[in-house]
Amino acid sequence: MPYDPQLFLHSAWRSTPATLAEHLSYGKWRSYRHLAELSIILSLAVAGKYPRLIVSMPPQTGKSELVSHWFPVWLLDLFPWARIILGSYQDDYAATWGKKVRNTIQANSDQLRVRISDDSAAANLWSTTEGGGMSSSGTSGSVTGKPAHILIIDDPIKSREEAESLTYRNKIWDWWTGTARTRLNPLPWAPYSVVIVMNTRWHLDDLPGRLIARKVDADLARYV
């Protein structure tokens, strides 16, 4: 049977990443007002309203749990052929998000349409049976796997000490321009890919700062 995402939009809990998170976590994950708004913006990013998105919120506000965990689950449930890359300051940290997404999908096979392929299920690189999947890696290395429709950059800078280092800031910028950005592919139904950059702002010249200063895709960008 052909996959029709409209069949699943009739379920209210599939409307946004936040409603899906509340449903699948049986209320353990709570959609506070700032997260509910961010969830809607993530939905609009996929729809093409804000395909270039910078999320800058204080630490411990739940942004990573929503963006790096529940958002990929929501996206792959609707579009199991979508390919996601998640980059962070360290391979192990990035892989924890890939593992959480994979485990959530596997634990909710009775409610979700998406399925994890048996022959590709590592924490840092796994595929769906529809050809989509998720690749997670640190910003110090290469991005493995296929090109991505969705790129999530979650905390590329680990600490204020790294943020104060021009060498390290240049290293992150080189990773963005030479590695991460080159992996982007447009979504099949639209002429754009989606990029979400998320980190605590310790320095004006960090990755979000440089993107803003250079007005990268400024006509499409949204700063949260």
C-alpha positions as CSV (number, residue, x, y, z in Angstrom):
1,M,0.0,0.0,0.0
2,P,1.5,3.4,-0.9
3,Y,2.5,5.5,2.1
4,D,0.0,8.4,2.6
5,P,1.0,10.8,5.4
6,Q,-2.5,12.3,5.3
7,L,-3.9,9.1,6.8
8,F,-1.9,9.8,10.0
9,L,-2.7,13.5,10.3
10,H,-6.2,12.6,11.4
11,S,-4.6,11.6,14.7
12,A,-4.4,14.8,16.8
13,W,-1.3,13.6,18.7
14,R,0.6,13.5,15.4
15,S,0.0,17.2,14.7
16,T,3.3,18.5,16.0
17,P,6.5,17.1,17.6
18,A,5.3,18.2,21.0
19,T,1.9,16.5,20.8
20,L,3.6,13.3,19.6
21,A,6.1,13.6,22.5
22,E,3.3,14.0,25.1
23,H,1.4,11.1,23.7
24,L,4.2,8.6,23.4
25,S,5.7,9.5,26.8
26,Y,2.3,9.2,28.4
27,G,2.6,12.7,29.7
28,K,6.1,12.4,31.2
29,W,7.4,14.9,28.6
30,R,5.6,18.2,29.1
31,S,4.9,20.8,26.5
32,Y,5.6,24.0,28.3
33,R,4.7,27.2,26.4
34,H,8.1,27.9,25.0
35,L,8.4,24.3,23.8
36,A,4.9,24.3,22.3
37,E,5.8,27.4,20.3
38,L,9.2,25.9,19.2
39,S,7.3,22.7,18.2
40,I,5.0,24.6,15.9
41,I,8.0,26.4,14.4
42,L,9.7,23.1,13.7
43,S,6.6,21.9,11.9
44,L,6.6,25.1,9.8
45,A,10.3,24.6,9.0
46,V,9.5,21.3,7.4
47,A,6.6,22.9,5.5
48,G,9.0,25.5,4.1
49,K,8.1,28.6,6.2
50,Y,11.4,28.5,8.2
51,P,13.8,26.0,6.5
52,R,16.8,27.8,8.1
53,L,16.3,28.0,11.8
54,I,18.5,29.1,14.7
55,V,17.3,28.1,18.2
56,S,19.0,30.0,21.1
57,M,17.5,29.2,24.5
58,P,19.2,29.0,27.9
59,P,20.6,25.6,29.1
60,Q,18.2,23.1,30.6
61,T,15.1,24.4,28.9
62,G,14.3,21.2,27.0
63,K,15.3,22.4,23.5
64,S,17.6,19.4,22.7
65,E,15.0,16.9,23.9
66,L,12.4,18.3,21.6
67,V,14.6,19.1,18.6
68,S,17.1,16.2,18.7
69,H,14.8,13.5,20.0
70,W,11.1,14.0,19.4
71,F,11.3,16.1,16.2
72,P,13.1,13.3,14.3
73,V,10.6,10.7,15.6
74,W,7.7,12.9,14.4
75,L,9.4,13.6,11.1
76,L,10.2,10.0,10.3
77,D,6.7,8.8,11.3
78,L,5.3,11.1,8.7
79,F,8.1,10.7,6.1
80,P,10.0,7.5,6.7
81,W,12.1,8.1,3.6
82,A,13.5,11.3,5.1
83,R,17.3,11.4,5.9
84,I,18.5,13.3,9.0
85,I,22.0,14.2,10.0
86,L,22.7,15.4,13.6
87,G,26.0,17.0,14.4
88,S,27.3,17.9,17.8
89,Y,30.5,18.8,19.6
90,Q,31.4,15.1,20.2
91,D,30.6,11.8,18.5
92,D,29.4,10.1,21.7
93,Y,27.0,13.0,22.6
94,A,25.6,13.0,19.0
95,A,25.1,9.3,19.1
96,T,23.1,9.5,22.3
97,W,20.4,11.4,20.3
98,G,20.5,8.9,17.4
99,K,20.1,6.1,19.9
100,K,17.2,7.8,21.7
101,V,15.3,8.3,18.4
102,R,16.0,4.7,17.2
103,N,14.9,3.3,20.6
104,T,11.7,5.4,20.7
105,I,10.7,4.2,17.3
106,Q,11.4,0.6,18.1
107,A,9.5,0.8,21.4
108,N,6.4,2.3,19.8
109,S,6.1,0.0,16.8
110,D,2.4,-0.5,17.7
111,Q,1.7,3.2,17.1
112,L,4.2,4.4,14.6
113,R,4.4,3.6,10.9
114,V,8.1,4.0,10.6
115,R,10.3,0.8,11.0
116,I,14.0,0.5,11.6
117,S,15.9,-1.7,9.1
118,D,17.4,-4.8,10.7
119,D,20.6,-4.6,8.8
120,S,21.4,-1.0,9.8
121,A,20.7,-0.1,13.4
122,A,23.8,1.2,15.0
123,A,23.3,4.1,17.5
124,N,25.2,6.6,15.3
125,L,23.9,5.4,11.9
126,W,20.7,3.6,11.2
127,S,18.2,3.4,8.4
128,T,14.4,2.9,8.0
129,T,12.9,0.3,5.8
130,E,11.7,3.1,3.5
131,G,15.3,4.3,2.9
132,G,15.4,7.2,5.4
133,G,17.3,7.2,8.6
134,M,19.6,9.2,10.9
135,S,23.3,9.7,11.0
136,S,24.9,11.3,14.1
137,S,28.5,12.5,14.4
138,G,30.8,15.0,16.1
139,T,31.9,18.2,14.4
140,S,35.5,17.0,14.5
141,G,34.9,14.3,11.9
142,S,33.3,13.6,8.6
143,V,29.6,13.0,8.3
144,T,28.9,9.4,7.3
145,G,25.9,8.0,5.5
146,K,23.8,9.4,2.7
147,P,23.1,13.1,2.0
148,A,20.5,14.6,4.3
149,H,17.1,16.4,3.9
150,I,17.3,17.6,7.5
151,L,20.4,18.8,9.3
152,I,20.3,19.3,13.0
153,I,23.3,21.0,14.7
154,D,23.0,20.6,18.5
155,D,25.6,22.3,20.6
156,P,28.6,22.4,18.3
157,I,30.5,24.2,21.1
158,K,30.8,22.3,24.3
159,S,31.9,25.1,26.7
160,R,32.7,28.8,27.1
161,E,36.4,27.9,26.9
162,E,35.9,26.5,23.4
163,A,33.7,29.4,22.5
164,E,36.4,31.9,23.5
165,S,38.9,30.1,21.2
166,L,39.1,31.6,17.7
167,T,40.8,28.4,16.5
168,Y,37.9,26.3,17.7
169,R,35.3,28.7,16.3
170,N,37.1,28.6,12.9
171,K,37.2,24.8,13.1
172,I,33.4,24.7,13.6
173,W,32.9,27.1,10.7
174,D,35.1,25.0,8.4
175,W,33.1,21.9,9.4
176,W,29.9,23.7,8.5
177,T,31.1,25.1,5.1
178,G,33.3,22.1,4.1
179,T,31.4,19.1,5.4
180,A,27.9,19.6,6.9
181,R,26.5,22.0,4.3
182,T,27.7,19.9,1.4
183,R,25.5,16.9,2.6
184,L,22.2,18.8,2.1
185,N,19.7,17.6,-0.4
186,P,16.3,19.2,-1.1
187,L,13.2,17.5,0.2
188,P,11.5,15.5,-2.6
189,W,8.5,17.8,-2.7
190,A,10.2,21.1,-2.4
191,P,13.3,23.0,-3.5
192,Y,14.8,23.3,0.0
193,S,16.4,21.3,2.7
194,V,16.0,22.1,6.4
195,V,18.8,23.3,8.7
196,I,18.3,23.7,12.5
197,V,21.2,25.2,14.5
198,M,21.0,25.1,18.2
199,N,23.4,26.1,20.9
200,T,24.0,28.3,24.0
201,R,25.3,31.7,22.9
202,W,28.7,32.2,24.6
203,H,30.3,34.3,21.9
204,L,29.0,36.7,19.2
205,D,31.3,35.0,16.7
206,D,30.0,31.5,17.3
207,L,28.3,29.5,14.5
208,P,24.9,31.2,14.8
209,G,26.7,34.6,15.0
210,R,28.6,34.0,11.8
211,L,25.5,32.7,10.0
212,I,23.6,35.8,11.1
213,A,26.4,38.2,10.2
214,R,26.8,36.7,6.8
215,K,23.0,36.6,6.3
216,V,23.1,33.0,5.1
217,D,19.7,32.4,3.6
218,A,18.6,35.4,5.5
219,D,15.3,35.6,3.5
220,L,14.3,32.2,4.9
221,A,15.8,32.4,8.4
222,R,14.0,32.5,11.7
223,Y,15.8,33.2,15.0
224,V,14.1,31.7,18.1
